[in-house]
Amino acid sequence: MAVRDRFAHLLGHSGVRQRIVGPVAFDGLILTTNLITGIVIARSLGPSGRGELAAILILMQTASWIFSMGAAEAVAYHQARNPAHGGRLIVGWIVIMAPLTVLAIVVGELLLPTLFGAQSAEAIDLGRLYLLLVGVPLLGIVFNAILLGDRRFTAYNSVRLLIPAQIAVGYLVLWPLGALTVESALIVNAIATVTSTIVAATACISRHGLDRPHPGLLNTTFTYGVKAHGGSLAGFVNARLDLLIIPAFLAAASVGLYSVATNVSSIIGTLTGTVAAIVLPVAAREDGGSSRVVIRTMHAVLLIGGTLGLILILLAEPALTLVYGEEFADAAPALRILLPGEVLGACAAVITSGHLAANRPFLSSVPYFLGAALTVGGLIIFLPDGDITTAATITTAAYTVVFVVSVVIYRRKTDLRWRQFLRAPPS
């Protein structure tokens, strides 16, 4: 009864509702469109085709995150603290992204044959071509961060929704025509990414214009970004390295099954990810960040994620069979293993935003370094002789480590007592 009353009081708080309801609604729409595209791809391409598509898309996502150098965190934090610097931030980070794009393409092209070691020659060729567009999502990261720093949350979420919405429409048009292939699906994804970036750029430039960047500003934000990037990159490793590595050891059908399991488990992260991101600009208004905002938001994320995770654990196999087809039922064990880790990872993301808001970017990275080490070591040691449940177990173990270490560090730096993690500290 006390727990129920506590959560009822939490969701009755106006500030919590403002930071939770709107973002969750947008994330729910994104989740719906992702579900539609996942079903269409699974039923039209089967496990092998879905596996090839998933491997190529995750390659692009990984490359863009690796070479973004913490732009999302640095630009959002600085824009929240200094709204008048928008024009300088935009131009400065466009300049920074130019050489990073070239580097991402070169490194990606060199590593692709190894990363796609168990895939077909056609999949490798498609991966090479698609990687040439990596500069587009890199620029998108910058413009989205400006929107987030401006606290234009509706615009920020609308741009995020635009990509999966366009993809869903494209797939639904091509599927009945018998024209939905791995190649055509990649074209649809490319068009959606370019369109979203153009819309975000227009929204930012129309408000801030373009201004000559200041060297001191670039140095400050780039340094912040590099410090935060370790955690962002390591967090991405925890979330996506399994999908990036298993194509080198497992056949495309296994990759397809695992991609379905990760897509379903990521429902939790999708519904709560924007909530965690919004903590950064909201808490950054205060010099030391707001531990009250952080703890309240973590409670809400735990409630949403835990409830949804329990439902998915209970309904995993029938849900997969109903939605994706009987051939994807074998993904259920991996899905059940992934879900607890996904909930803890969502809570850890809120704590991370708390560190970033308090100008502690390096401390936000430490837990993710430990989690990434566990992920990399575990996959290298156990995956060659394992299967998709092995990868799921390693991923959940890594998320657990990240959450525990994040809470311990945050408690020490904010002088909170353990009981205040159960009830938010006073303002």
C-alpha positions in Angstrom: 0.0 0.0 0.0 2.8 2.4 0.9 4.6 1.8 -2.4 1.3 2.3 -4.4 0.6 5.6 -2.5 4.2 6.7 -3.1 3.9 6.2 -6.8 0.5 7.9 -6.9 1.9 10.9 -5.1 4.9 10.9 -7.5 2.7 11.0 -10.7 0.5 13.6 -9.1 3.4 16.0 -8.9 2.9 18.7 -11.7 6.6 18.9 -12.5 6.9 15.1 -12.9 3.8 15.0 -15.1 5.3 17.7 -17.4 8.5 15.8 -17.8 6.9 12.4 -18.1 3.5 12.5 -19.8 4.5 14.4 -23.0 7.7 12.6 -23.7 6.2 9.2 -23.0 3.3 10.0 -25.4 5.8 10.8 -28.2 7.9 7.8 -27.3 4.7 5.7 -27.4 4.1 6.9 -31.0 7.7 6.1 -31.9 7.3 2.6 -30.3 4.2 2.0 -32.3 5.9 2.9 -35.6 8.9 0.8 -34.7 6.5 -2.1 -34.0 4.9 -1.7 -37.4 8.2 -1.6 -39.2 9.5 -4.6 -37.2 6.5 -6.7 -38.1 6.6 -5.7 -41.8 10.3 -6.5 -42.1 10.0 -9.7 -40.2 7.1 -11.0 -42.3 8.5 -9.8 -45.6 12.2 -10.6 -45.3 12.2 -13.4 -42.7 15.0 -13.9 -40.1 17.9 -13.8 -42.6 16.8 -10.6 -44.4 15.9 -9.0 -41.2 19.3 -9.9 -39.8 21.1 -8.4 -42.8 19.1 -5.1 -42.5 19.6 -5.0 -38.7 23.4 -5.5 -39.0 23.7 -2.7 -41.6 21.5 -0.2 -39.6 23.3 -0.9 -36.3 26.6 -0.3 -38.1 25.5 3.1 -39.1 24.1 3.9 -35.6 27.3 2.7 -34.0 29.5 4.7 -36.3 27.6 7.9 -35.7 27.6 7.5 -31.9 31.3 6.6 -31.8 32.4 9.6 -33.8 29.9 12.2 -32.4 32.4 13.0 -29.6 29.8 13.7 -27.1 28.1 16.4 -29.2 24.6 15.5 -27.8 25.6 16.0 -24.2 27.9 19.0 -24.7 25.7 21.0 -27.0 22.5 20.4 -25.0 24.2 21.3 -21.7 25.9 24.5 -23.0 22.7 25.6 -24.8 20.7 25.1 -21.7 23.1 27.2 -19.7 23.8 29.8 -22.4 20.8 30.1 -24.8 22.4 33.1 -26.7 25.2 30.9 -28.0 23.1 28.8 -30.4 24.4 30.2 -33.7 28.0 29.8 -32.6 27.4 26.3 -31.4 25.7 25.2 -34.6 28.5 26.5 -36.9 31.3 25.3 -34.5 30.0 21.8 -34.3 29.4 21.6 -38.1 33.1 22.4 -38.5 34.0 19.7 -36.0 31.8 17.1 -37.6 33.4 17.4 -41.1 36.7 15.6 -40.2 34.9 13.2 -37.9 32.6 12.2 -40.8 35.6 11.4 -43.0 37.2 9.4 -40.1 34.1 7.5 -39.5 33.8 6.4 -43.1 37.4 5.3 -43.4 37.4 3.4 -40.1 34.0 1.8 -40.9 35.0 0.7 -44.3 38.2 -0.9 -43.0 36.4 -2.8 -40.2 33.3 -3.8 -42.1 34.6 -7.1 -43.6 35.6 -8.3 -40.1 32.4 -7.1 -38.4 30.3 -8.8 -41.1 32.5 -11.9 -41.2 29.5 -14.3 -41.2 27.4 -12.3 -43.7 27.1 -12.5 -47.4 29.1 -10.5 -49.9 26.0 -8.6 -50.9 25.4 -7.5 -47.3 29.0 -6.3 -47.0 28.6 -4.2 -50.2 25.3 -2.7 -49.0 27.0 -1.9 -45.7 29.8 -0.1 -47.5 27.4 2.1 -49.5 25.1 2.9 -46.5 28.1 3.9 -44.4 28.8 6.8 -46.8 25.8 8.6 -45.3 27.2 8.7 -41.7 27.6 12.5 -41.8 23.8 13.0 -41.9 23.1 11.5 -38.5 26.2 13.2 -37.1 24.7 16.6 -38.0 21.3 15.4 -36.8 22.8 14.9 -33.3 24.0 18.5 -33.2 20.7 20.0 -34.2 18.6 17.8 -31.9 20.9 18.8 -29.0 20.2 22.5 -29.8 16.5 21.8 -29.6 16.9 19.9 -26.3 19.1 22.6 -24.8 16.5 25.3 -25.8 13.9 23.1 -24.0 11.8 23.0 -27.1 10.7 19.5 -26.1 7.8 19.3 -28.5 10.0 20.2 -31.5 12.7 17.8 -30.3 10.3 14.9 -29.9 8.6 15.7 -33.2 11.9 15.5 -35.1 12.6 12.2 -33.4 9.2 10.8 -34.4 9.7 11.9 -38.0 12.3 9.2 -38.8 10.3 6.1 -37.7 7.1 7.6 -39.1 8.6 8.0 -42.5 10.1 4.5 -42.4 6.8 3.0 -41.5 5.0 4.7 -44.4 7.8 3.7 -46.8 7.7 0.0 -45.7 3.9 -0.1 -45.8 3.9 1.3 -49.4 6.6 -1.1 -50.7 5.4 -4.3 -48.9 2.1 -4.8 -50.8 3.9 -4.1 -54.1 6.4 -6.9 -53.4 9.2 -4.3 -53.6 10.4 -4.4 -50.0 13.9 -5.8 -50.0 17.0 -5.1 -47.9 18.1 -2.6 -50.5 14.8 -0.7 -50.7 14.5 -0.7 -46.9 17.9 1.0 -46.7 16.8 3.6 -49.2 13.7 4.4 -47.1 15.9 4.7 -43.9 18.3 7.0 -45.7 15.5 9.3 -46.9 14.0 9.5 -43.5 17.3 10.3 -41.8 18.1 13.1 -44.3 14.6 14.6 -44.1 14.6 14.6 -40.3 18.0 16.3 -40.2 16.8 19.0 -42.6 13.8 19.7 -40.5 15.8 20.0 -37.3 18.4 22.2 -39.0 15.7 24.5 -40.2 14.1 24.8 -36.8 17.5 25.6 -35.2 18.9 28.0 -37.8 15.6 30.0 -38.1 15.8 30.7 -34.4 19.5 31.2 -33.8 20.9 32.0 -37.2 24.5 31.1 -38.0 27.4 32.9 -36.2 31.1 32.7 -36.3 32.3 30.2 -33.7 34.5 31.4 -30.8 37.6 29.3 -30.2 37.1 29.3 -26.4 33.5 28.1 -26.8 34.6 25.3 -29.1 37.3 24.3 -26.7 35.0 24.3 -23.7 32.2 22.4 -25.3 34.5 19.9 -27.1 36.3 19.2 -23.8 33.0 18.6 -22.1 31.9 16.4 -24.9 35.0 14.2 -24.9 34.6 13.7 -21.1 31.0 12.8 -21.5 31.5 10.8 -24.6 33.2 7.9 -22.8 30.0 7.2 -20.9 27.8 7.7 -24.0 30.0 5.5 -26.1 30.3 2.8 -23.4 26.6 3.0 -22.9 26.1 2.5 -26.6 28.5 -0.5 -26.4 26.4 -2.0 -23.7 23.2 -1.5 -25.7 24.4 -2.4 -29.2 27.7 -4.1 -29.2 26.0 -7.5 -28.9 24.2 -6.9 -32.2 27.3 -5.5 -33.8 29.5 -8.5 -32.8 27.2 -11.5 -33.2 27.1 -11.2 -37.0 30.8 -12.2 -36.8 30.0 -15.5 -35.0 26.3 -16.4 -35.6 24.4 -16.9 -38.8 22.0 -14.3 -40.1 18.9 -16.2 -38.8 20.3 -16.0 -35.2 21.0 -12.3 -35.8 17.4 -11.8 -36.9 16.0 -13.6 -33.8 18.2 -11.6 -31.5 17.4 -8.3 -33.2 13.7 -9.0 -32.5 14.4 -9.7 -28.9 16.4 -6.5 -28.5 13.7 -4.5 -30.4 11.0 -5.7 -28.1 13.1 -5.2 -24.9 14.0 -1.7 -26.1 10.4 -0.8 -25.8 11.3 0.2 -22.2 14.2 2.3 -23.3 12.1 3.9 -26.0 9.3 4.9 -23.6 11.7 6.3 -21.0 14.7 7.5 -23.0 13.5 11.0 -23.7 12.4 11.3 -20.1 16.0 10.7 -19.0 17.3 13.1 -21.7 15.1 15.9 -20.6 16.5 15.7 -17.1 19.8 17.3 -18.5 18.5 20.7 -19.6 15.9 20.9 -16.8 18.3 20.1 -14.0 21.1 22.2 -15.6 19.2 25.4 -14.7 20.7 25.0 -11.3 24.4 25.3 -10.7 24.8 22.0 -9.0 22.0 20.2 -10.9 18.8 19.2 -9.1 19.0 15.9 -7.3 15.3 16.2 -6.5 14.5 16.3 -10.3 16.9 13.4 -10.9 15.5 11.1 -8.1 11.8 11.9 -8.9 12.4 11.1 -12.6 14.2 7.9 -11.7 11.3 6.8 -9.6 8.9 7.4 -12.5 11.2 5.5 -15.0 11.4 2.6 -12.6 7.6 2.5 -12.3 7.0 2.6 -16.0 9.8 0.3 -17.0 9.3 -2.2 -14.2 5.6 -2.6 -15.0 6.1 -2.9 -18.7 9.0 -5.3 -18.2 6.9 -7.6 -16.0 4.2 -7.7 -18.6 6.6 -8.6 -21.4 8.3 -11.3 -19.4 4.9 -13.0 -18.8 3.8 -12.7 -22.4 7.1 -13.0 -24.3 6.5 -16.2 -26.3 2.8 -15.7 -27.3 3.4 -12.1 -28.1 6.4 -12.8 -30.4 4.4 -15.6 -32.1 1.4 -13.4 -32.6 3.2 -10.3 -33.8 6.2 -11.7 -35.7 5.2 -15.2 -36.6 6.0 -18.7 -35.2 9.6 -18.7 -36.6 10.4 -15.9 -34.1 9.2 -17.7 -31.0 12.7 -18.9 -30.3 13.6 -15.3 -29.4 11.5 -15.5 -26.2 14.3 -16.8 -23.8 16.7 -14.0 -24.9 13.9 -11.4 -24.5 13.1 -12.5 -21.0 16.8 -12.2 -20.0 17.2 -8.8 -21.6 14.2 -7.1 -19.9 15.5 -6.7 -16.3 18.7 -5.2 -17.7 16.7 -2.8 -19.8 14.8 -1.5 -16.8 18.0 -1.0 -14.8 19.7 0.7 -17.8 16.8 3.1 -18.1 17.2 4.1 -14.5 20.9 4.5 -14.9 20.3 6.8 -17.8 18.5 9.2 -15.5 21.4 9.2 -13.0 23.8 9.9 -15.9 21.8 13.0 -16.9 22.0 14.1 -13.3 25.8 14.0 -13.5 25.8 15.8 -16.8 23.5 18.5 -15.5 25.9 19.1 -12.6 28.8 19.6 -15.0 30.4 16.2 -14.0 30.7 14.6 -17.5 33.6 12.3 -16.7 31.9 10.8 -13.6 28.9 10.0 -15.7 31.2 7.9 -17.9 32.8 5.7 -15.2 29.9 3.2 -14.7 29.6 2.7 -18.4 33.3 2.0 -18.8 32.9 -0.8 -16.3 29.8 -2.1 -18.1 31.5 -1.9 -21.5 34.5 -3.9 -20.2 32.1 -6.6 -19.0 30.2 -6.6 -22.3 33.3 -6.8 -24.5 35.1 -9.4 -22.4 32.0 -11.5 -22.0 31.1 -11.5 -25.7 34.6 -12.3 -26.7 35.0 -15.1 -24.2 31.6 -16.7 -24.3 29.8 -15.9 -27.6 31.9 -18.1 -29.9 30.6 -21.2 -28.1 27.2 -19.7 -27.1 24.0 -18.5 -28.7 21.7 -15.5 -28.4 20.8 -16.2 -24.8 24.5 -15.9 -24.0 24.6 -12.4 -25.5 21.4 -11.5 -23.6 22.8 -12.6 -20.3 26.0 -10.6 -20.8 24.1 -7.5 -21.7 21.8 -7.7 -18.6 24.8 -8.3 -16.3 26.5 -5.2 -17.8 23.4 -3.0 -17.3 23.2 -4.2 -13.6 26.8 -3.1 -13.0 26.2 0.2 -14.7 23.1 0.9 -12.5 24.7 0.0 -9.2 27.9 1.9 -9.8 25.9 5.0 -11.1 23.9 5.1 -7.9 26.9 4.7 -5.6 28.8 7.5 -7.3 25.8 9.8 -7.5 25.1 9.3 -3.8 28.7 10.2 -2.8 28.8 13.3 -4.9 25.4 14.6 -3.8 25.8 13.6 -0.1 22.4 11.9 -0.3 21.4 9.3 2.1 20.2 5.9 0.9 16.7 6.5 2.1 16.5 9.6 -0.2 16.7 7.3 -3.2 13.3 6.0 -2.0 12.0 9.5 -1.4 13.3 12.5 -3.3 15.3 15.0 -1.3 13.9 18.4 -0.5 14.4 21.3 -3.0 
